[in-house]
Every structure is written in structure tokens, then in C-alpha cells.
């Protein structure tokens, strides 16, 4: 399977994860639980345990929406449907904070890989090479001065440790695009690794329920933070083999509650169409056709910069430790 197809699959996977219910924890600081997949870890040994990490990316939620609709079943008493939705936005994010978080993630990844016994070449080590000088940068910007993307009705910004380390991404090769040619890495003396972490705060999910006598739907928003996806994909020396996924370490599911409270969450508006719900109930009673009940609201998470940063680092360090564990076990 090509890098492009796998990258598109990853976007669909992330969108599906956003719809998953959030399970509450009882403490504010919880060590994340990671379910990871490691593919071709032996590639890390291709150049005598020398790796190069030119950048790291942190993707952060800025706004979005969740919804659920449930209809009465064929053998259910009565009829009708219920729908619920919630929209949300994040207040307090800025480019400097996002880049600072990416820099912290980058530095921690390098430190943990060195502790695992690897020689790590950083951006500072290769910035004057022809490859890096000639690499295109991503100069697209949104409201925060950073590139934006959308997944499953949610909007994100992506930051690197610096503008210089925000490399252009392409359909073929994804984030490796500026470092490959003909499907092979242009770097021939080290295994190339680019870590990427995606976080969502606030947490939001919607659920529908159906019983014998009723249907219901509920949209929920919480002030915590999840590590939605994380990966550290790599490219070693060219080789022929059957692909079983992108080489590297990646999460299989989101890590819940890297912090339970990333800021102050408030409901800024109740947008439930009360009059329409009443009218639908009256018409349903008169005609016997059931009713359509809807609820909706708008929320804002005003981030606490210290708590938000602590949540990011909790997720980053935990995932980096998983990568280092895989790397250290390679023989």
C-alpha cells in the first residue's frame, strides 16, 4: 500500500476516533494508556543506529461539532426521532504556544531516543545541507498563522518547532514528501523519523439511545484533553518487501484524559429549537406520526496555558517512551 493511501486511511481513522465516547477518570493527572502498533522496527538499525529527526509536528483542535440522531425502530412502540449536537471552539491558542509545544515534543523525542542508545542528528545538524536548503516549506496559514486541516467536522492547526521546520506535505509521501525521491529516502546515512501528535481539547462525543418506548440523543462536551493519534514513522535504507503498514510506531486508539481539565469550559449558548420541539410534539400527538426532538448547544474552552501544556507533555512523553521502548528492544 502506498504512503498516500495509508495517509488517507489515517485521516478517516482520526475522524472515527473523534466520534468515540469519552470515559471519565477520577484524577486530574493520569498516566496515559497507549495501544500501539510497531512496523519494521529493524529499519532503525540500517545505519548503525543513526537516525535523523528534522522536525516534529503537533496538531491541535481549534473548533468543531459532534452530533447524533436516533430513530424509532420497526418493532418499537411509537415512532419519531431524536437528535443532539454540540459545537465548540478553543480560546487562548496562539502560534507561539503551538510552536513551543512542538519544540518541547521534538526535544523530548530526541532525548528519549538518545537514551535508548541511538545517535540522533537534529535539524541543527543538517540545516546547512543542500537537501534542507532546497526543501519546500509549508507557508499556508489560517487565523493563527499556521496551516489548517479538517477531519470529521473538526478543524485543526499544525505547528512545528519553527517556521523553518514546517516542511511542505504532498499527496505522494505525505510529511516525507520533501525527503524522498522515487519512493526512497534522499538521506543515505541515517534512518529518517518524523514524529506527529494530534490532540483534542475539549473532549466531545454524541450518543443516541433507543428503548421500547422512547428514543433519545445526547451531545456531551468536557474540559479534558485526549491524544487522538500519535505516530513516529520512519524510512530506512531501500529494501524490497511486502508492505504491512507504514514503518514506525503508531497508536491504534486515542489515549484518554492526558489531562482532565485543559481549561475552563462554558456553555455560551443553548441553541435548542424549543418552539419547533413543542410544535413537533403537538403535531405528533394529533397525527400519531411521532415527533422529532432536537437539542443543541455552543461551548467554549478557554485554555489554562499551564494545564494545557501539561496535558500535551503528558501525552507526548508517554508516546515517546513507547517509541524508545520499541527502539531499545531492536536486535
C-alpha positions in Angstrom: 0.0 0.0 0.0 1.3 3.5 -0.9 2.1 6.2 1.6 -0.6 8.3 0.1 -3.3 5.7 0.6 -2.2 5.0 4.2 -2.2 8.7 4.9 -5.8 9.0 3.7 -6.7 6.0 5.8 -5.2 7.7 8.8 -7.4 10.7 8.3 -10.5 8.5 8.2 -9.3 6.7 11.3 -8.9 10.0 13.2 -12.3 11.1 12.2 -13.8 7.9 13.6 -12.0 8.3 16.8 -13.5 11.7 17.4 -16.9 10.1 17.5 -16.0 7.6 20.2 -17.4 8.2 23.7 -15.0 9.6 26.4 -14.7 7.6 29.6 -14.3 9.8 32.7 -11.3 9.4 35.0 -11.3 10.2 38.7 -8.0 12.1 38.9 -6.8 15.2 37.1 -3.4 13.8 36.2 -3.5 10.3 34.8 -0.7 8.4 33.1 -1.9 7.7 29.6 -2.6 4.2 28.4 -1.2 3.5 24.9 -2.2 0.8 22.5 0.4 0.9 19.8 1.5 -0.9 16.6 5.2 -1.2 15.6 6.0 -1.9 12.0 9.5 -2.9 10.8 11.5 -1.7 13.9 14.6 -3.3 12.4 14.9 -0.4 10.0 16.3 1.6 12.9 19.5 -0.4 12.6 20.1 0.3 8.9 22.8 2.9 9.6 24.4 1.6 12.7 21.6 3.0 15.0 22.0 6.5 13.5 18.7 8.4 13.0 17.8 11.9 11.7 14.8 13.8 13.1 14.4 17.0 11.1 11.2 18.1 12.7 8.1 17.1 14.8 4.5 18.1 14.3 1.8 18.9 16.9 -1.7 19.2 15.6 -4.3 20.9 17.9 -8.1 21.2 17.8 -9.4 24.8 17.3 -13.2 24.2 16.8 -15.7 21.6 15.7 -19.0 19.9 16.1 -20.4 16.5 17.1 -24.0 15.2 16.6 -26.1 12.1 16.9 -29.5 11.1 15.6 -31.6 8.1 16.7 -34.9 6.9 15.0 -37.5 4.6 16.4 -37.1 1.0 15.3 -39.5 -1.2 13.3 -40.7 -3.1 16.3 -40.6 -0.2 18.7 -43.7 1.2 20.3 -44.5 4.6 18.8 -42.3 6.4 16.3 -40.2 9.5 16.0 -36.6 10.5 16.2 -34.2 12.4 18.5 -31.2 14.5 17.5 -28.5 16.2 19.6 -25.5 18.3 18.6 -22.8 20.5 20.2 -20.4 22.9 18.6 -17.3 24.1 20.4 -14.3 26.4 20.0 -11.0 26.9 21.7 -10.0 30.3 23.1 -6.4 31.2 24.0 -4.4 29.2 21.4 -1.7 31.2 19.5 1.2 30.4 17.2 3.9 31.0 19.8 2.3 28.5 22.2 1.7 25.9 19.5 5.3 26.2 18.3 6.6 26.0 21.8 4.7 22.7 22.4 6.1 21.3 19.1 9.6 22.3 20.2 9.1 20.5 23.6 7.8 17.4 21.8 10.7 17.5 19.5 13.3 17.9 22.2 11.8 15.1 24.3 11.7 12.7 21.4 15.4 13.3 20.7 16.3 12.9 24.3 14.4 9.6 24.7 15.9 8.1 21.5 19.4 9.0 22.7 18.7 7.3 26.0 17.6 4.3 24.0 21.1 4.1 22.5 20.8 5.9 19.2 22.9 8.6 17.6 20.4 11.3 16.7 21.0 14.0 14.1 18.8 17.1 14.6 17.7 19.9 12.4 20.6 22.0 13.7 23.0 19.2 12.4 21.5 19.2 8.9 20.1 22.7 8.3 23.0 23.7 6.1 22.8 20.7 3.8 21.6 21.1 0.2 18.6 18.8 0.9 17.3 21.0 3.7 18.1 24.3 2.0 16.2 23.1 -1.1 13.2 21.6 0.7 9.9 23.5 0.3 8.2 24.8 3.4 4.5 24.9 4.1 3.6 28.6 4.0 -0.2 28.2 4.1 -1.7 30.0 7.1 -5.0 30.3 8.8 -6.2 32.6 11.5 -3.4 31.6 13.9 -0.7 31.9 11.3 -0.4 28.1 11.0 -1.6 25.6 8.4 -5.1 24.3 9.0 -6.8 21.0 8.3 -10.2 19.4 8.8 -11.2 15.9 10.0 -14.7 14.7 10.6 -16.2 18.1 11.1 -13.4 19.3 13.4 -10.7 21.9 12.5 -7.1 21.8 13.5 -3.8 23.8 13.2 -0.4 22.2 12.9 2.8 23.5 14.3 6.5 22.6 14.0 9.2 23.8 16.4 9.9 26.7 14.0 8.7 28.0 10.6 11.9 26.6 9.1 10.9 23.1 10.2 7.4 23.2 8.8 8.1 21.3 5.6 5.7 21.0 2.7 3.5 17.9 2.6 2.4 16.3 -0.6 -0.2 13.7 -1.8 2.6 11.3 -2.5 4.8 10.8 0.5 2.8 12.9 2.9 5.0 14.5 5.5 8.0 12.7 3.9 7.5 14.4 0.5 10.5 16.8 0.7 12.8 14.0 1.8 12.0 11.3 -0.7 12.6 10.6 -4.4 11.1 7.6 -6.3 9.8 6.3 -3.0 13.2 6.2 -1.4 14.7 8.5 1.2 17.2 11.1 0.0 19.0 10.7 3.2 21.5 7.9 2.8 23.4 7.9 6.1 20.6 7.8 8.7 17.1 6.5 9.2 14.6 9.4 8.8 12.0 9.8 11.5 9.2 12.4 11.8 7.0 12.3 14.9 3.5 13.6 14.8 1.0 14.1 17.6 -2.7 15.2 17.4 -4.6 16.4 20.4 -8.2 17.3 21.0 -9.4 19.6 23.8 -12.2 19.9 24.7 -13.4 16.3 24.6 -16.7 15.9 22.7 -19.0 13.0 21.9 -22.6 12.3 21.0 -24.7 9.2 21.6 -28.2 8.0 20.7 -30.3 5.5 22.6 -33.4 3.6 21.7 -35.7 1.7 24.0 -39.1 0.1 23.6 -41.0 3.2 24.5 -38.6 6.0 23.5 -35.6 7.3 21.6 -33.1 9.9 22.8 -29.9 11.6 21.8 -27.3 13.5 23.8 -24.3 15.6 22.9 -21.5 16.0 25.6 -18.6 18.3 25.9 -15.9 18.0 28.7 -12.9 20.2 29.5 -10.3 17.4 29.3 -7.8 16.5 26.6 -7.2 13.3 24.6 -4.2 12.3 22.5 -6.2 11.5 19.4 -3.4 10.0 17.4 0.4 9.8 17.5 3.0 8.3 15.2 6.7 8.2 14.6 7.1 6.9 11.1 10.5 6.2 9.6 12.3 5.5 6.4 15.5 3.5 6.4 17.6 2.0 3.7 15.8 1.0 0.5 14.6 -2.6 0.5 12.0 -4.9 -1.2 9.3 -6.4 1.0 5.6 -6.8 1.3 4.1 -3.7 3.0 2.3 -4.4 6.2 1.8 -0.7 7.1 3.9 2.4 7.3 7.2 1.5 9.1 7.3 3.1 12.5 5.3 3.2 15.7 1.7 4.5 15.8 -1.3 4.5 18.2 -4.2 2.2 17.5 -6.7 4.3 19.5 -6.8 7.6 21.3 -5.2 8.0 24.8 -7.9 9.3 27.0 -7.5 12.1 29.5 -3.9 13.1 29.2 -5.4 15.8 31.4 -8.9 16.1 32.8 -9.0 19.8 32.7 -7.2 21.8 30.0 -9.1 25.0 30.8 -12.4 26.5 31.7 -15.4 25.1 29.7 -18.6 27.2 29.4 -21.8 26.8 27.5 -22.1 30.0 25.6 -25.5 29.4 24.0 -28.4 26.9 24.2 -29.5 26.7 20.5 -32.1 24.0 21.1 -35.2 24.9 18.9 -37.7 24.8 21.7 -40.6 26.1 19.7 -40.0 23.6 17.0 -39.9 20.8 19.5 -43.2 21.8 21.0 -44.9 22.1 17.6 -43.5 18.7 16.6 -44.8 17.1 19.8 -48.3 18.6 19.3 -48.4 17.5 15.6 -47.2 14.1 16.6 -49.9 13.7 19.2 -52.6 14.8 16.7 -51.5 12.8 13.7 -50.0 9.8 15.5 -46.8 10.0 13.4 -44.4 10.6 16.3 -42.3 13.7 16.8 -38.8 14.9 16.1 -37.0 16.3 19.1 -33.7 18.2 18.8 -31.2 19.7 21.2 -28.1 21.7 20.5 -25.6 24.0 22.3 -22.5 26.0 21.8 -19.4 25.7 24.0 -16.1 27.5 24.5 -12.9 26.1 26.2 -10.7 28.9 27.5 -7.4 27.2 27.9 -5.3 27.3 31.0 -1.9 27.5 29.4 -0.1 25.6 32.2 -2.8 22.9 32.3 -3.0 22.7 28.6 0.8 22.4 28.3 0.9 19.8 31.0 -1.6 17.7 29.1 0.3 17.9 25.9 3.6 16.9 27.5 1.9 14.1 29.4 0.8 12.6 26.1 3.9 13.4 24.2 6.3 11.9 26.8 4.2 8.8 27.2 4.1 8.1 23.5 7.8 8.9 23.1 8.6 6.4 25.8 6.7 3.8 23.8 8.8 4.6 20.7 12.0 4.5 22.7 11.0 1.1 24.2 10.5 -0.3 20.8 13.8 1.2 19.5 15.7 -0.1 22.5 14.4 -3.7 22.0 15.6 -4.0 18.4 18.3 -6.5 17.9 
